[in-house]
Amino acid sequence: MSLQTALRFEADHPTNPNLKKAFEAQVERIKYDEVMADRENVVRLEKNVNQRAAWNENLEEASWKKRIRSEGDIIKAELRMAAKAALAVRRVALKQLLEKELEMWEKELSLQGKTFYKQRI
């Protein structure tokens, strides 16, 4: 807004120095308000960026914790399966050992002319 426009609407005497000072003060206030509005806009935008960054960090942390938890569950399941497999292998090995020992005892007893007692029903 120019000085002539402001003075045309606000005063009967455009040459009045008090009106010029008032207009200049008004222009300064408007400029200051615009600067402050720009600064507030920058602060608002930075706040939004910071909130998004914090949100992304929280998402990363949550997904990291969830991944660790799921990997722990996978490891536990693998350990259970490994324990079952080891148990099955040990059972087979023990069964083979017992069968070999039984066969060996039967051979020793048969050399002596003896046998294991087997009840037949």
C-alpha positions in Angstrom: 0.0 0.0 0.0 1.5 3.3 -1.0 1.6 6.5 1.0 -0.8 8.3 -1.3 -3.3 5.5 -1.1 -3.2 5.4 2.7 -3.3 9.2 3.0 -6.1 9.5 0.5 -8.3 7.3 2.6 -7.1 8.4 6.1 -6.6 12.1 6.0 -8.0 15.3 4.6 -4.5 16.9 4.7 -2.0 14.5 3.1 0.9 16.8 4.1 0.4 16.3 7.9 3.7 14.9 9.3 2.0 12.9 12.0 0.1 10.9 9.4 3.3 10.2 7.5 4.9 8.9 10.8 1.8 6.8 11.5 1.9 5.4 8.0 5.6 4.6 8.3 5.0 2.9 11.6 2.2 0.9 10.1 4.4 -0.2 7.2 7.1 -1.2 9.7 4.5 -3.2 11.7 3.3 -4.9 8.5 6.9 -5.8 7.5 7.6 -7.1 11.0 4.4 -9.2 11.0 5.4 -10.7 7.6 8.9 -11.5 8.9 7.4 -13.1 12.0 4.9 -15.0 9.9 7.7 -16.3 7.7 9.7 -17.4 10.8 6.6 -19.1 12.3 6.1 -20.9 9.0 9.8 -22.1 9.1 9.4 -23.3 12.7 6.2 -25.1 11.8 7.8 -26.8 8.8 10.8 -27.8 10.9 8.6 -29.1 13.6 6.7 -31.3 11.1 10.0 -32.6 9.7 11.3 -33.4 13.2 8.0 -35.2 14.0 8.3 -37.3 10.9 11.9 -38.1 11.7 11.0 -39.1 15.2 8.1 -41.2 13.9 10.5 -43.0 11.4 13.0 -43.6 14.2 10.3 -45.1 16.3 9.2 -47.3 13.4 12.7 -48.5 12.8 13.1 -49.3 16.5 9.8 -51.1 16.7 10.6 -53.1 13.5 14.1 -53.9 14.9 12.6 -55.2 18.1 10.0 -57.2 16.2 12.6 -58.7 13.9 14.8 -59.7 16.9 11.8 -61.3 18.6 10.8 -63.3 15.5 14.4 -64.4 15.0 14.5 -65.5 18.6 11.4 -67.6 18.0 12.9 -69.1 14.8 16.1 -70.0 16.8 14.0 -71.6 19.5 12.1 -73.6 17.0 15.3 -74.7 15.3 16.8 -75.7 18.6 13.7 -77.8 19.4 13.9 -79.5 16.1 17.6 -80.1 16.5 17.0 -81.6 19.9 14.4 -84.0 18.5 16.7 -85.0 15.6 19.6 -85.6 18.0 17.3 -87.7 20.2 16.1 -89.7 17.2 19.8 -90.3 16.1 20.7 -91.4 19.7 17.8 -93.8 19.8 18.7 -95.4 16.5 22.4 -95.7 17.6 21.3 -97.2 21.0 19.0 -99.7 19.3 21.8 -100.8 17.0 24.2 -101.2 19.9 21.7 -103.3 21.8 21.0 -105.5 18.8 24.7 -106.0 18.3 25.2 -106.9 22.0 22.2 -109.3 21.9 23.6 -111.0 18.8 27.0 -111.3 20.4 25.5 -112.8 23.6 23.5 -115.2 21.6 26.6 -116.3 19.8 28.5 -116.8 23.0 25.6 -118.8 24.5 25.2 -120.9 21.4 28.9 -121.8 21.6 28.2 -123.0 25.1 25.1 -124.8 24.0 22.8 -122.5 25.8 20.1 -120.0 24.8 18.0 -117.2 26.1 14.7 -118.2 27.6 11.8 -117.1 25.4 8.3 -117.6 26.6 6.0 -118.5 23.8 2.4 -117.8 24.2 
